Amino acid sequence: MQYHVVQTRTSGDLPGHVSRLTHWNSDKEDQGYWIKNPNTNKYVHVEFLTYEYIKKEDWTHYTGHSWFLLKQDTADPTNLNWYTTLSEQIENDNFFQLGHWKETDPQFQSGCHMMYPPAATPQLLEIATTPHIEMEEVTATVTAPAPPAETKLANGNQALSGVPPPIFNGDREKSEHFLDKFISYKIINGDARQFTIPYLKVALCLSYLNGPKIDAWARQQRLWLKNCHEQDGVLMTDKSLWEDFKLLFRMAYTDQDAKLTMYQKLNDLRMQGSDIDSYIADFNRLIDEAGYNKFDMGVMIKFKEGLQPSLLREILLHNVLALSTLSAWCLKARERQTVYKELKKHWTAPIQPGRTN
């Protein structure tokens, strides 16, 4: 069985009636359409391709459009290419509930999808996107963007809106990025049961964990979640389920090297010239990435250390009450820097000669 390299789409451009329940993943390494396999409860990579069957006997071409499962070379982890072959073709009536072109779509005319040759014909060659049988690559056909179709779920859960988080494969460098995208997804769908009920929220988050580096851990967490509810009697609405899961996730997949790098950058951060806005923006970003609490006294001390000495002196001289929060320090630093700029402008303004009558 020969597999062919698939060049997947660079954007989620399929209309809703074709993409259906798929999720578009914008993460560079796993970019493309993903769909949950209801049998394994894991996401698999799929692509909607223009294919061509070639019959050896008379070189008859059978063209069409279809979804295909994509696979990677498990024997070579450094090979990031995605592959497919004829046996990975997904039939029209499939349990993934994937869609196809409608007869009213112009793309439908270029081929009848799922066109099988008569059973008596010889074995077919592999997939190609052009009539040339020596083609080794399968390229996704790009279509005009269209809004996704609304999906009503039979289990009572609300169909979710927006862009779902990328699949997290256990890469520690991307753990915080994944959590951030998941929280953004929650903000958009804040009133959905999948997010208002902590038990379902954890289960949903676990559904985005897939890969050799994380499968075993995710399996343990699903068992932990199930036992919490069924054996320990923890209610599905107990907020501690999500907080405990988030803590366990960070303990297992926080990139300690990244936190150390953020700490070093924060320690070296200094205000450049009179640009207080850039200093405050960089400082806030670094303490967030390092996981520090903005209300910690050490954070405020670090902020003061990075200010220009002259600006720090001005803040202390013009403040009767001690500043107790980082936001107060930021506000006062901007205020005194603005006063300094105004004074400097007037000090350096050229003197206009008086007019005599």
Secondary structure, 3 states (H helix, E strand, C coil): CCCEEEECCCCCCCCHHHHCCCEEECCCCCCEEEEEECCCCEEEEEEEEEEEEEECCCCCEEEEEEEEECECCCCCCCCCCEEECHHHEECCCCCCCCCCCCCCCHHHHHCCCCCCCCCCCCCECCCCCCCCCCCCEEEECCCCCCCCCCCCCCCCCCCCCCCCCCCECCCHHHHHHHHHHHHHHHHHCCCCHHHHCHHHHHHHHHCCECCCCCHHHHHHHHHHHHHHHHCCCCCCCCCHHHHHHHHHHHHHHCCHHHHHHHHHHHHHCCCCCCCHHHHHHHHHHHHHHHCCCCCCHHHHHHHHHHCCHHHHHHHHHCCCCCCCCHHHHHHHHHHHHHHHHHHHHHHCCCCCCCCCC
